[in-house]
Every structure is written in structure tokens, then in C-alpha cells.
């Protein structure tokens, strides 16, 4: 038993310190002994020293005002924490519940998601079903949808050890929603088909302020469909490759949230908040701008809530000795409201890391991320980071970030730049 535990610990260390874990491997039914509960936790603490650059452009009375952004000091941000409760229910069956104990967007506790994972169906008492389940995984619940590979490398509130940088992508395709996923895996090939309600907060009815009537919602007619197709291989002990393509389609939804579902909030606090805002016929100091919940999405840029959306994400991953590369190309188009104008965004992200040390516990790396839309507007970011895994469960990282905007609502080259330091524990 001791040898088994050491093997599992070594495997976890190899994955966390160097190498990327995407979808979890299938549960081994032979490992099930009895129903048992596991409690895990994630904690993250940041020190921020970032300055705003430029100004928003606020039109008032036919005149463009440039009030500048709210000034920022330096210090410790609100700590973030997650709690994860999981239980093995039967051979090849597991349930997981994740709760945000504290986050920037919601300072109080919020349930992030919960799902049932089925890698075997012993309750069917069928050798035919057992044979099918050798390569199938069924996952269902109100959960983080498995669209693309980038979400495996993102910071998720208190859980940041999977992200070698501090912040996630500029355009974040991340959503927790009712979903059902069926995945087939065989000899490195991956094929998944899935459906989801497509919205963070499911609802049966809403009030239409335009018509002054109630609108009823039908989840079946608003279903979104997504998938993943790819190949993963390890050519020798040093070289690992993975390529995936992930489509997502939602023909209509009263509030689609593929690009607006993060209940935790952005990792850079209080950036790009206008110093002054329009108040009636005059400009007034933005005293409410200090509320970190009110500007929780600042730093992200994309379509936001959608009525109709078609997206495709392509990902490439390569690992060779101490080098690690991860790339993303994503395109999305649709409308924000019914019969509204069409939006289109393209995103490109590439990161290169080098791991070193006797256990590859140190790393340095850089990420370039750019997003553009149909109006020839764009946002660009460069991140340079370094980190140290003291153990597979304890890490520290530091990052320099420079993000610039070329959009009509900001003066040219507005943005922010500076340093972030983050410490984290996950178990």
C-alpha cells in the first residue's frame, strides 16, 4: 500500500511541476473499496504593483472627455480560496463539488459547480456495457464545460497552480452551466460530443423591459452543442504532443455566457477604472470605482453575453525535455441580442516555458495574447513570468505584465503595466 501511495504521489508531482494534465485519466474500478469522501482546498494570495496608462474617452454633451484612470497603489489583494469535496460512489463513479469560499467577484461563498463522473457502469450488470465503457467517459452536472484546452491552464479563483502566469486569457471562454459530456478515448485519439444549457444562471422566466412583459425560457430550445476532437501522444521519454479542435454552437439563448461566466473575477485588481464619470450634464469623481466587485471583469475583452454564438478553438501542446509550449487560436461570431448586429472576435495566444532544477521545480516563461474584433479594434498583452514549486502543492510566481488597448473607448495605447507576485497552496 505504501508503494502505491508513493507511486501516486510521484505521478502527481511530475504532472504538477512539469507537464500538463488535461482530461483526467479514467478511474480504475479495481481501486474502489468503499464509499469515501475526500476534502481538498486551494488558496491564493497576491501582491500587486500595477499602474494604469492613458485614459477612457467619455462623451458628454457632444464633447469627448479624457478623465484618466483611477490611480492605484500597491499591496496585497483579497485572498481567494476554494473548497473541493469529492466522493467515490461505486467502481468507476465519482462525484465532485467545488465551492468558492472567497473571491473578488463574490466575497461570500458560492458553489462553483458539481458533477457526476462515470467511467464504469457496474449497476447495468452487462458485459456489453462494460466493454463500451472501456473507452467512454460520461460526465454530467452543473459544471465547467470542457470547451477547448485553455481552461485546463487557467487560474480558477483559489486554484492557480495549473497556471504558470497570474492572469488568464484576454478573451476567456470559461463557463459553468448544466451540461452533459460523452468522451471516447483510444490510443491517444479523443472525441467528445456534449450539450449544455449555455448560461451561467438557468432561469424559467424573465421580465422584458422593452415590451414590459414576461418572457418564458425553454432550455431545450436554447441548448448549445460543443465537442472536442484531437490526438495526444508521447513519442519517447522526452517528447509529448497534443492537438485538439473544439467547436461550440448556440443558435439562440436569452443570455449565453460562454464569454461571461467567471464568478471569481479577473486577477488584476481595480485596473482601468475611470477617474471620473458622466453624472447628468457634468463629469463627477467616480467614488464608487473602488468597489472591486463592480469592476471584476476589467482586463478581459470579448463579446460578453450572447444571443447567438459560433466558436472554434484550436490548441497545440508540446513538451520536450525542459521546454513547454502551448498555443491557442480561437474565432467566434454571433449576436449579443436577437436580430442584433453581428460581432466577430479572433484570439491568438502562445506561451513558451522552460523548466529547470533537479526536479524541474523552477520555471521561466513568456506569453503573448492578442484579441481583435470586426471593427479593427484590438487588445494585446505580454506576460513574462517565473516561478518555483516548493512542493507539488505549494508554489510562488512573479509576473511582469503589459497590456495595451487600441479601441475607440480609450485613448491610443491605454492600458496597464506592472508586477504581480502570487503564492498558492493546493491539496
N, C-alpha and C positions, 0 to 999 in steps of 0.2 A: 504493500500500500504506500509505503514511504517513497519507493522508487517511482510509482505512478504520479504522486504529488510533485516530486521533483521534476519529472518529465513535463508535466503540465505547466509548472512554473517557468521552466526553461523556454518552453514554446511561447508562453505569453511574453516573456522578456524579449525574445527575438522579434516578435511582431511589433511590440510597442517601441523598442529602442530603435529598430531599423527595419523597415518593411511596412507595407500597408495591408491592413486587414479590410477586405471589402465585405461581401456577404459572409456570414459566419458559416463554418463547415457544418455538415449535417450532424444532428445529435446521434450519438451511438446508443441504441436501445439497450445494449448489453450493460451500459453503465448505470441504468436505473435500478435503484434498490427499494426506495420508498418515497412517498411524497415528502419533500423537504423544501424549506424556504431559505433563500439567500438574500441578505441585505447588503447593498452597496451604496457608495456615496461618491460625489465629485465636489471639489472645492476649488475656486479660482480667485485670486486676488491680484489686482493690477496697480501699477504706479504709472501715471500719465503725465507727460510733459509735451503737449502739442499746442501749436499756435495756429490760429486762423489766418488766411491770407485773402485779400480782396474784399468784395462786398456783394450783398444781394442787390438786385435792382427792383425797386418798388415804385410802381406807377401810381401817382396820386394827383388828381386834378389836371391830368394831361402832362404832368412833369415827372421825369424819372429821378428818383431819389436813390442815393447810394450811402446808406447809413453805416455801412461796415458791419462786421460780425461782433457778437458779444465777446469781450476779452476773456481769456482763460488763464487760470493759474496752473499749478502743478501739484500733484498729490495722489493719494490712494482713492480709487473708485469704490463704489459699493460692491462688496464681495458677492460672488454668486455661488449657489450651492444646489446640487441635485440629490435626490434620493431614489435609488433603484431597488425595487423589490421584485424578485423572480422566484418561481417555484417549478420544480419538475413534477408534473402531474401523473405521468404514466410513461412507459417506454416510448421515447421519441416525441414527447409532448411537453411543452413548456409555456408558461405564462409570464409576461413581464409588464411591470407598471413603473413608469418614470414620473417623478414629481419635481417641479422647480420649487425649491424651498425659498429661494430669494433670487430675484432677477431685477435688472434695470427697468424693464417694461412693467413688470408686476412685482412690487416689493413683497407682497404676500404670497403664500404658497398657492401654486397652480398645478393641476395634473397636466403633464405634457402629453402622454399617450399611454396606451395599454393594448397589448395584443396577445393572441394565442399563436404559437408556432407549432406546426405539426410536421414531423419528419417520418412518422410511422403511424399506422392505424391498427393497433392490435385489437381494438374494440370491434373491428369488422370481421375478425376471425376468418379471413380469406387469404389464401396463398397467392391468388391473383393480385389482390390489392397490395399485399406485402411486396410482390415483385415490382409493381408500379412505383411504390414509394421508395424503392432503392435509389431512384434518381429524381424524385419530386419533393418539393417543399411547399407547404401551404401555410400562408400567414394571413391573419385577419384580425381586425380590431379598429379602433380609432388610433392611428399610428402614423409615424413618419413614413411617407411614401418613398419607395425605392426608385425614384426617377434620377437617372444619371449616376455617376460615381463621385461627383464632387462633394455630396453630402456626407460621405464617409470620412472626409478630411476636414470637416468644418468644426469650429468651436460651437458647442451646444450648451449655452449657459455656463454651468459649473464644470462641464466635461470638455476640457480643452486639450487634453494630452494627445489627441489624434491630429491636431493642427500644429504644424511647426511654426506658424505665424500667429499673430494676435487676432486679426480680423479675418472674416470670410470674404466671399466674392462681392464685388460691387453690385451685381445683379444676382440676387440669391433665389435659386429655385429650391425652396425648402417649404414643406407643408406637412402638417399633421391633420388627418381627416379620416373619416370612415373609409376603409379600403379592404380589398381582397386581392392577394397576390398568389399566383401559382408559378413556381420556378422549376425548370428542368436543368439538371447539370450532369454532364457526362464527358469524361476525358478532356476537361478544360473548356468545353463548349457550354455556353449559358444561354438560355431562352426563357423569358418571363412574359406572361400576359397578366394584366391587372386592371381593376376598375376602382374608382373612388367617387365619393360624393363631391369632391372638388372644392370644398370650402372648409375653413377652419372651424366656424361656428355653425353647425347644422341648424336649420330653422324650418318651421312649418308654415309660418306666415310673417309678413312684414307690412309696414304701412308706407304707402307711396305718397310722398309729399307733393308730387306734381298733380296726380289725379285725386288726391285726398281720399283714396280708397285703400282697402286691404288687398294685398297680393298674396295668394297662396302659392306655396312652393311644392313641387313634386320631385323628389330626389331621383327617381328612376329616369325621368326625362332630362335631368340635369347631370347625369353620370358622365364622368371623364374616363377615358381609356388611355392606358400607358403600358409601356413594355421596356424590355432590355434584351439586347442580343449581343453576344460577344464571345471572346476566346481568351483564355488565360493559360499560360504555360511557363514552365521552368526548364530552360534548355540545358542548364548544368547547375552546379552549386552556386555559381556567381550571377547568372543572368535570369531574370524573371520579367515576363512581358504580359500585358493585358490591354485589350482593345474592346471598347463597347460603344454601341449606338443605342440611344434611348429616346423613343418618341412619346409625346404626350398630346392628347387632343380632347378638347371640351367644346361642344357645339353651342352650348348656352348654359349659363349659371347666373343666378341672381347676384352672387358675389364670389367669383372664383379667386382663390387665394394661393395659387402656386407660387406667386411672387410677392406675397404679403402675409406670411403665416408665422413669422418669428415672434413668439411671445416673450422671448428673452431680451431682445433689443440689440442694437449694434454695439460693437466692442469699444469704439472711440466715443467718449462721453462729451456731450454738450458742444460738439463741433457745429459750425455753420448755422448758428442761431442768430437771426438778425438782431442788431443792437437796438433798433427802433422799428416800429411797425405802424401801418396806417390806422388811425383812430379817428373816424369821422372824416373831417376835412383837413386834419393835421397829422403830422408824424409824432408819435409818442414813444417814450422809452419802453422797451419790451421787458417789463419787470417779471412777467410770468415765464420768460425764457429760461430761467434757471431750473425749472422742473425737468428732471432727467427723464421722466416718463413721457412728457409731451413731445420730446424730440428724439424718441428712442430709435427711430429709423434713419436719422441723419447719417450720411455717409454711404447709404445704399441708393441705388438709382435704377429704375426699370419701369415696367408697365403698371405695377401696383395691382389693385383689384381688377379683375377682368370679367367680361360677359362671355366672350368667345376667345379661345386661345389655341394655337397650334405651335408646339415647341419640339425641337430636336436638340439633343445634347450628344456630342461625340467626345469620348475620353480615351486618352492613351497613357499608359503607365509603364515605366521601365526601371529596373533595379539592376545595377551591375557593380559588384564589389561595394565600395562605399558611396557610389553615386546613385541618386534617385531623381527621376523626372516624372512630372505629372502635368498633362496638358488637357485643356478643355476648349472646345468650340461649341457655342450654343447660338441658336437662332430662334426667335419667337415672333409671332404676329397674331393679331386679333383685334378685338374692340373692347373698350372699357365698359360701354353700355350698349344696349340693344340699338341697332341701326346707327351706331356712332362711327366716327372716323377711325380708320384702321391705323394701328400702331405697328411698328416693326423695330425690333432691337437685335443687335448682334453682339456677342460677347466672346472675347478671346482671353484665355489665361494660361500662363506657363510658369512652372516653378522648377528650379533646379537646386538640389541639396547635396551636400557632401557630409557623410557621417564618418567620424574617426574616433580614435581611442581604442583601448583593448577590448571593449565590449560595444564599440560603436555608440557610446553613450553621449558623445558630443556631436553637434552638427552646426553647419553654417549654410545659408542658402538665400536665394532671392526669388521673388515672384513679380511678374508683370501682369497686370489685369487692365483691360480696356473694354468699354461698352460704348456703342454708338446707336443712334436711332434714325428714323426715316427723315428727320429734319436736319440731318448732318450735324447734330449735337453729339458731344462725346464726353466721357469721363475716363481719366487714366490714373492708374496708381502703380507706384513702385514700392515694394517692401523688401527690406534687407534684414535678415534675422539670424540669430544664433541661439543655441540652447544646450541644456545639459540635463539628461535623465539621471538623477542621482540614484534612483532605482526605477524599475519599470512603472512604478506607481507615483513617483514624485519627480517633478520636473520644474525647471526655471527656463525662461526665454526672454530675450530682449529683441526689440524691433525698431528700425527706423522706417517711417512711412512718409510718402509724399504723394498726395492725391490732388489732381488738378481738374478743373471743370471748364469746358468750352460749351456753355449752354446759355440760352437767351436770358434767363432769370438771374445770372451772375455776371459781374464784370469779368473781363478776359483773364484767364489764369487764376481765378479764385480757387480756393481750396484750403488745405491744411497740411501741416508737416510737423514732424517731431518724433519723440521717442516714447516707447511703451516698454514696460517691464512686467512680466506676469509669472506668478508662481502657482503651481497647481498640484493637487493630490487627487488621485482616483483609485478606488479599490472596489 
